[in-house]
Amino acid sequence: MESKLGSRRDYLTVALAEAMWQLDTKAANRVAPIVRECVQHTNAYSRVYGSKVLWAVSKDGATTVPVLTAVIVDTNQVFIHQWSIMLLGEIGPAASNAVPLLEAKTKEGGVFAEGIQKAAREALSKITNAP
C-alpha cells in the first residue's frame, strides 16, 4: 500500500487503509502506522477520520484522544465537533482526559449547539459509564 501512496497521508489514505483492514484484519500492524501519520495531517477531516480508523484498528487512545480534543477546541472546525465528540464517546473510558472539555461542551452555545451538547452528554455517559 505504501508504495502506491507515496507520501500521501490524507483522508484518501485513511479510506484505503480502512478498506485494507476490513478486508484483512490481520493487516492492522501494517495499517496502524500509516493511519497514525494521517492523524497529523493539516486537514481536520483527515485527522478525525484517521482517529476513527486508528481507534478501530489499534485502540490507540494515546494518539486518538489528543487529536480529537484538539479538533474540538479549534473553533474553525465546528463543522466536525459533533463527530469528534461522538468518537470520544465510542472510545469510552480511555478518553477520560476529555471529560472537562466535554463537560464544557454540554453548556456551549453557538452554531450546531444543540447537536454538540447532546453528543457531549452522550459521550460523557459512555466515558464515565454513567447512566
C-alpha positions in Angstrom: 0.0 0.0 0.0 2.7 2.5 0.9 4.4 2.1 -2.5 1.2 3.2 -4.2 0.5 6.2 -1.9 4.0 7.6 -1.7 4.0 10.3 1.0 0.2 11.0 0.8 -1.4 10.9 4.2 -4.8 12.4 4.0 -8.4 11.1 4.1 -8.0 9.1 0.9 -5.1 7.2 2.6 -7.3 6.7 5.6 -10.1 5.3 3.4 -7.7 2.9 1.7 -6.1 1.8 5.0 -9.6 1.2 6.5 -10.6 -0.9 3.4 -7.4 -2.9 3.6 -8.0 -3.6 7.3 -11.7 -4.5 6.8 -10.7 -7.0 4.1 -7.9 -8.5 6.3 -8.0 -7.7 10.0 -4.5 -9.2 10.3 -3.3 -6.2 8.3 -3.7 -4.0 11.4 0.0 -4.0 12.2 0.7 -2.6 8.6 -2.2 -0.2 8.6 -1.9 1.4 12.1 1.5 3.2 11.4 0.2 4.7 8.2 -3.0 5.9 9.8 -1.0 7.2 12.8 0.7 9.5 10.3 -2.6 10.5 8.8 -3.9 11.9 12.1 -1.1 14.5 11.9 -2.4 15.9 8.6 -3.2 19.6 8.3 -6.8 18.8 7.2 -9.1 18.4 10.2 -11.3 15.9 8.4 -8.3 13.7 7.7 -7.3 13.9 11.4 -10.8 12.9 12.7 -11.4 10.2 10.1 -7.9 8.9 10.8 -8.6 8.9 14.5 -11.8 6.8 13.9 -9.9 4.3 11.9 -6.8 4.2 14.2 -9.0 3.5 17.2 -10.8 0.7 15.3 -7.5 -0.8 14.2 -5.3 -0.4 17.2 -7.2 1.0 20.2 -4.5 3.7 20.3 -6.2 6.2 22.7 -2.9 7.9 23.5 -2.9 9.2 19.9 -6.6 9.5 19.1 -7.9 11.3 22.1 -5.5 14.3 21.9 -6.1 14.6 18.1 -9.9 14.6 18.7 -9.8 17.1 21.6 -7.5 19.4 19.6 -10.1 19.4 16.8 -12.9 20.1 19.3 -11.0 23.0 20.8 -10.4 24.6 17.3 -13.4 27.0 16.7 -12.6 26.9 13.0 -13.6 23.2 12.9 -17.0 23.4 14.5 -18.5 21.5 11.5 -16.8 18.3 12.8 -17.0 18.9 16.5 -20.1 16.7 16.9 -18.4 13.8 15.0 -15.3 14.2 17.1 -17.3 14.2 20.3 -19.2 11.1 19.2 -15.9 9.3 18.5 -14.6 10.2 22.0 -17.8 8.5 23.3 -17.0 5.4 21.2 -13.5 5.3 22.7 -15.2 5.2 26.2 -13.2 5.3 29.4 -9.9 5.6 27.5 -11.0 9.1 26.6 -11.3 10.2 30.3 -8.8 13.1 29.7 -11.5 14.7 27.5 -14.1 14.8 30.3 -13.5 18.5 31.3 -13.8 19.6 27.6 -16.9 17.5 27.1 -18.5 19.0 30.2 -17.9 22.5 28.8 -19.4 21.5 25.5 -22.7 20.4 27.3 -23.1 24.1 28.1 -21.7 25.8 25.0 -23.9 27.8 22.6 -23.3 28.8 19.0 -23.5 27.1 15.7 -24.7 23.4 16.0 -25.0 23.9 19.8 -28.0 21.5 20.2 -26.3 18.6 18.4 -22.9 19.2 20.1 -24.5 19.5 23.5 -26.4 16.2 23.0 -23.3 14.4 21.6 -21.2 15.7 24.6 -23.8 14.4 27.1 -23.9 11.0 25.4 -20.1 10.8 25.2 -19.7 11.7 28.9 -22.1 8.9 29.8 -20.1 6.4 27.8 -16.7 7.6 29.1 -17.7 7.8 32.7 -20.0 4.7 32.5 -22.8 6.8 33.9 -26.5 6.0 33.1 
